[in-house]
Every structure is written in structure tokens, then in C-alpha cells.
């Protein structure tokens, strides 16, 4: 019911929707310094205000800004039956963009390029347009639907924690912040830091500093180090060998007293580290080939590298490798690393399958680290999320997906967390189709316009089916 009307409405509003997405993408809504009334800084607050102003312009009257943590757009009658949960914050712009500047969106070949176009501003606008479609077509409603727009998904979801302290959870929730068909299983998360302290090395050649990584939920594409007592010509043969082993590239530049080494790998989401090329571990591989003066710091680095060798993403050397049929295999990646002459700290992101047990696995990892003379500290852990396939929401979304795409509707698992990770019965639904890599969290992030149009149609159908009279 209503499909023909929904299809036509979205075709009539295609260009307007693209413009609204681009206006939001142009706002650099990266987490920033907290200010009075703006818990995540200026950018996320500006994006939230812009989105809520859109809703008001479309004629919605129940529009709320909850202290710049989240915003809500609600319509219908009775209790809230369905919620759609999207976010307006984005990861840092990063380097390596070639199609456009990160916050200067561009339409090219049927795609919108720009940071946040796919994660998650495009899907957020598609969700808002779904509500607008149902409202403007005057479909009868016997339940309320609510769009929840958050501003801190990329930095831990404290925005949704704030929302849930003030509002109850609707019986049905989906988030357009993942993959199609239906994402009903999300791995747990384990974030340990591994550290070491050591005496400075008094002789040369020696490592003065190593730095790499910006955020924990992305495989680092770049890292750099300073080595004293060697020059660019000295290190080149060792780095040529490391390049062959790791697939990363290395550039050496002479500086006063030593050499600056830059490693370049490939960005990827931390939930799929094998799809990237970790510049930190590649750099460690290269540095440990150098004829460095033996010292405690070098031995600590060798111990760390033995636990997390380049290319190993399943935790085998940490003793935590595990997998199950529903959620797949554990992954782990070293995503932030800082080393000085007297200490280092490496921050890891691990995605844990249903069978894992985050606290049990950390205990194993900690023992392995201790045996190697290192210390491990648990910074964060979250249990996995699983919603059974026979839930009414899942069954409805399966039917809608098949109707609108002609594809098989099935439930899938992912390592990345969505907004529904801590919401019982919630699932992820779109907006990335299986064959598309939108470069999420990487340079030249994009979204296919047609995918968002189809997504908006399906979201509108879900509202009509689940909340309609």
C-alpha cells in the first residue's frame, strides 16, 4: 500500500533532497571543545540547528533541541511506536582527498562527495524526507514516529545516553547508519591500551619519537618517526625491504641530527582492519629492521610488535582469536601510537564476536602483555548486540527491502557499532548496499544519490506500515 505515491513523491523531490544534504555536509561537524550549551563544540551544534531548521521549514511542529545533545522530529498520534536514529557528527576530515575538499561537497557521476555524505548526513536527510513524504501525502497515522538526530556517534554515543535518561525507548528502532539488508548483530568492543616505560638510550642510532593515528575507530593511513644518528641514504635499504613486506610506502627526509621517516598505508574502518594497511605497524616493522643501538626501549618495541605484527588483525599473537557463525571473527588493530625516548602508549580497537566475552579476552591480552614486559589497561568494553530475526520490526524491514530492491532480504552482522548498539530490539537498516564502498571515514567519502532515494522510499514505507492506521 502507498508504494506508487511514495515512489513519485521522492522522484519529485530528488533535487531538493540533494541540495539539503550538501548544505549539511558543508558544516564541519567534527567533535570539538565543549562550550556552554554546546557539549560537543561549535560544529555538531551548528549541524543540529541546521537540520532542525530544515524540519521546521518542512512544516513539522514537534521539533525539539535537547540541549544540543540530540534533536527530535516527531509526528503522528498516540505513543511513539517507531524511532529512526541518525547522527550529524563526522570523523575528522583527514588527508588525501582528490575529488573535492572534505567540507565543500560536490555532485559527480550521480554521487555526493564530502565528509559525512554517507556517514551519516545523507541517511539522516533521507530519514527526514521519509517523514516529510508521509506527512505531505497525508497517510493516516495511529502511532507516532520520531526521528532522533544525534551529535556524538563518532565519539562514544554519550548524546544518546543523554536522550535515554529523559525519554523512553520506543518498541521499534532502526538506524540508517550501517549496511543493507538488515543489520541485527553487532560485535562487542574492546579498547585496551598497551604501554611501556624505559630508560632513554644514550647512544646512536636511536629512535627519538614515533607518532601515528588520529582516532580509534579508523586504521591509520599515516605515521612518522624520527631516528637520530642515521640519514635518509642509510635507512633506504631497510625501508625498501619493509615496503616489500608490508605493502606500505616510506619516505625519508634528512633533518638536523637524523632523519624523519613518514609511512603511508591505507585507511579503513577499525571494524574491518584487513581492508586497510596499518601505517603504524608498517612503520614499526621498518624501524625494527634498522641497526639501532640495543636498549630497553627497542626491546619493548620488539615485544609490542611481536604481539601485533603487521597484517595480523585476528589477535592470534595476543591469544584472543575467536569466531562464531553469526557474528564472524574477532578483529583488532593498533590505531593510535605515541612513543618518546622514555615511554610509549599504543591504543587498540578490537571488535569481539558473540562468543568472545570482552572481559575474559582482556584478561588473556593483559597476561600476554605482562609476559612480554608490557602493561595493558582496559579503556572501554561493550558487549555485543543481537536482535532475533523473528521480531516484527525485522520481518517488516525484510519485506520492504525485497519489495523496493528486488533483492534477497537477510540479516547480517558487522564489526562496527551503530546507534542501536545499546538499544534492545534495535537494528541497522541502510544506507550502504553490499556492493558499494563509500570510503566511510576515509578520503573521498561519497554516497550514491540513487541509494539515498531508494532508502528514503523504504523508510517512508516503514513509517506507513508500522505507524499507519
Protein Blocks (a to p, Z undefined) as FASTA:
>chain_A
ZZlmmmmmmmmmmmmmmmmmmmmmmpccbccdddehianojklmmmmmmmmmmmmmnopa
bdcdehhlaccddedehjdfbdcdddfbdcdebghiakbcfklccdeehiacdehklmom
lmmmmmmmmmmmmmmnopacfbdcdddddfklmnoopmmmmmmmmpccdfbdcddfbcdf
bdcbdcddddddddddddddfbdcddfbdcedjbfkbccfbdcdddehiafklmmmmmmm
mmmmnopacdddddehiacdddddddddfklmmlmccfklmmmmmmmmpccdddfklmmm
mmmmmmmgghianommnopaccdfknopaddddfbdcddfkbccddddddddfklommlm
mmmmmmmmmmnopacddfbdcddddddfkbmklmmmmmmmmmmnopacdddddfbdcfkl
mgghiacedjbdfklcehgoiahiacdfklmmmmmmmmmmmmmmmmmZZ
